[in-house]
Amino acid sequence: MLPTGKRPNPDDSDTIDRIIRHRRTSKLMKSQNHLEAASGSWTQEHAAQLRTMIEGAAWAPFHRRADEKTHRSGKLNSVVPWRFYILEQSACHSLLNHLKILSEDDPDPKWARAWQSKIKNMLAACGALVQVTWLPDPPDEGDTPQFTRNNIEHVAASAAAVQNLLLASAARGWYSYWSSGGILGDEVIFDYLNISRHQALLGSVFLAPVLEDEVTVVDGGLRDQRGAVEAWARWQ
Ligand SMILES: Cc1cc2nc3c(=O)[nH]c(=O)nc-3n(C[C@H](O)[C@H](O)[C@H](O)COP(=O)(O)O)c2cc1C
């Protein structure tokens, strides 16, 4: 048998196994009556930790380069097939305010519906929101972009980067929630955040280092439905 690679630290396997099992979805929601209350729980130390976590996310495996012409001509020009847009607490509150304005001023009923959803409670409760996009290849003639092999691998690699972020946050005792994003995937919100419409939202990751007052926590709906390993893995 070939020797295994050198371990960074002899205790690391125990630690990573524990962190993987410890990670869980925690949807933090601030109560309706306290949406406006400016909260100041986010510190420079949190910002520094988040930066380390974001940098670590990039160590996910990836197999294909993002298309050069479509995705690599701007300032975010990495070959990795994902992009992360980080909104720390005050930016989350600005986005919350923007959604409120849209719900009052924009005649499209989707904004009023969005304001009725839980998104405002989550934006008010979080420490940071990370909008994660994946970078679809430009479609060939007659191609359905979502289902090319390349694009599947772009999504897979981007999901691995998200999981790195979730695990790094779990290791620090932060709350996390990977949401599909709902209205946060709308092109109007992409424009507001200056995200190219050629990118596709993979998830809106809500993170919080502390539980603020008037915030409740809801688990992920499928948390207990995984079943035993025998229900999804077979040793051949
Ligand atoms: C791609 C993806 C999108 C998700 N989107 C949502 C969502 O929109 N709403 C939600 O309640 N949970 C969402 N979740 C979280 C799942 O509900 C959660 O992972 C699941 O219930 C298992 O719970 P656990 O993460 O605590 O193990 C999403 C998870 C993934 C991987």
The ligand as an SDF file (V2000), in Angstrom:
LIG
                    3D

 31 33  0  0  0  0  0  0  0  0999 V2000
  -28.6900   23.7200   -2.9320 C   0  0  0  0  0  0  0  0  0  0  0  0
  -29.4380   23.8740   -1.6370 C   0  0  0  0  0  0  0  0  0  0  0  0
  -30.4780   24.7830   -1.5660 C   0  0  0  0  0  0  0  0  0  0  0  0
  -31.2010   24.9250   -0.3890 C   0  0  0  0  0  0  0  0  0  0  0  0
  -32.2300   25.8060   -0.3620 N   0  0  0  0  0  0  0  0  0  0  0  0
  -33.0150   25.8690    0.7280 C   0  0  0  0  0  0  0  0  0  0  0  0
  -34.1370   26.7400    0.7280 C   0  0  0  0  0  0  0  0  0  0  0  0
  -34.3580   27.4880   -0.2220 O   0  0  0  0  0  0  0  0  0  0  0  0
  -34.9210   26.7180    1.8240 N   0  0  0  0  0  0  0  0  0  0  0  0
  -34.6690   25.9080    2.9010 C   0  0  0  0  0  0  0  0  0  0  0  0
  -35.4500   25.9240    3.8470 O   0  0  0  0  0  0  0  0  0  0  0  0
  -33.5720   25.1100    2.9490 N   0  0  0  0  0  0  0  0  0  0  0  0
  -32.7550   25.0670    1.8780 C   0  0  0  0  0  0  0  0  0  0  0  0
  -31.6320   24.2810    1.8950 N   0  0  0  0  0  0  0  0  0  0  0  0
  -31.2040   23.6540    3.1590 C   0  0  0  0  0  0  0  0  0  0  0  0
  -31.8640   22.3090    3.3730 C   0  0  0  0  0  0  0  0  0  0  0  0
  -33.1890   22.4870    3.7910 O   0  0  0  0  0  0  0  0  0  0  0  0
  -31.0820   21.5470    4.4510 C   0  0  0  0  0  0  0  0  0  0  0  0
  -29.7590   21.3470    4.0390 O   0  0  0  0  0  0  0  0  0  0  0  0
  -31.7310   20.1990    4.7260 C   0  0  0  0  0  0  0  0  0  0  0  0
  -32.9740   20.3720    5.3670 O   0  0  0  0  0  0  0  0  0  0  0  0
  -30.8710   19.2930    5.6280 C   0  0  0  0  0  0  0  0  0  0  0  0
  -30.6370   19.9270    6.8620 O   0  0  0  0  0  0  0  0  0  0  0  0
  -29.1510   20.1580    7.4010 P   0  0  0  0  0  0  0  0  0  0  0  0
  -28.4700   21.1210    6.4400 O   0  0  0  0  0  0  0  0  0  0  0  0
  -29.3200   20.7290    8.7770 O   0  0  0  0  0  0  0  0  0  0  0  0
  -28.4560   18.8480    7.4200 O   0  0  0  0  0  0  0  0  0  0  0  0
  -30.8700   24.1390    0.7500 C   0  0  0  0  0  0  0  0  0  0  0  0
  -29.7940   23.2480    0.6680 C   0  0  0  0  0  0  0  0  0  0  0  0
  -29.0900   23.1230   -0.5020 C   0  0  0  0  0  0  0  0  0  0  0  0
  -27.9360   22.1480   -0.5780 C   0  0  0  0  0  0  0  0  0  0  0  0
  1  2  1  0
  2  3  1  0
  2 30  2  0
  3  4  2  0
  4  5  1  0
  4 28  1  0
  5  6  2  0
  6  7  1  0
  6 13  1  0
  7  8  2  0
  7  9  1  0
  9 10  1  0
 10 11  2  0
 10 12  1  0
 12 13  2  0
 13 14  1  0
 14 15  1  0
 14 28  1  0
 15 16  1  0
 16 17  1  0
 16 18  1  0
 18 19  1  0
 18 20  1  0
 20 21  1  0
 20 22  1  0
 22 23  1  0
 23 24  1  0
 24 25  2  0
 24 26  1  0
 24 27  1  0
 28 29  2  0
 29 30  1  0
 30 31  1  0
M  END
$$$$
